[in-house]
C-alpha cells in the first residue's frame, strides 16, 4: 500500500447505495460512512468497507505530555486535545467513474476537527 497524508473532501451517506452487481441486481447498501470522496480533483465512489477501526494520536508526544516531562514551556494544564484526539480509519474499496479505476483506500476522519485525509492506496 502506498502511503499518503493528503486532505480530502468526503460526503457521508449510505455506502454502496444505488450500486448494481454484475448480474444487474441492486446491491444492499451498507450503514452510514464515507460514501464518496474527492482526491486530486477526481470523484471516487465507495463500493464497500473492508475494515474500520479507531486509532489514538501519539498523546505521549503532545504538548501536555511534553510539559509534564519538562520538555516544553507549555503549562501542564494545557492539554490541547492531545490525549483525546482519535481518528476513525476506514479501509474501503472505491471506484472512479462507471468503468473507471478501482482500488482500496484508507480514509481517516479526525474527531477533533472533523477533517478527512487519505492515508493509503492499494490499486
Buried (B, 14 or more C-beta within 10 A) or exposed (E): EEEBEEEBEBEBBBBBBEBEEEEEEEBEBBEEBBBBBEBEEEBBBBBEBEEBEEEEBEBEEBBBBBBEEEEBEBEBEEBBBBBEBBBBBBBBBBBBEEEEEEBBBBBBBBEEEEBBBBBBBEE
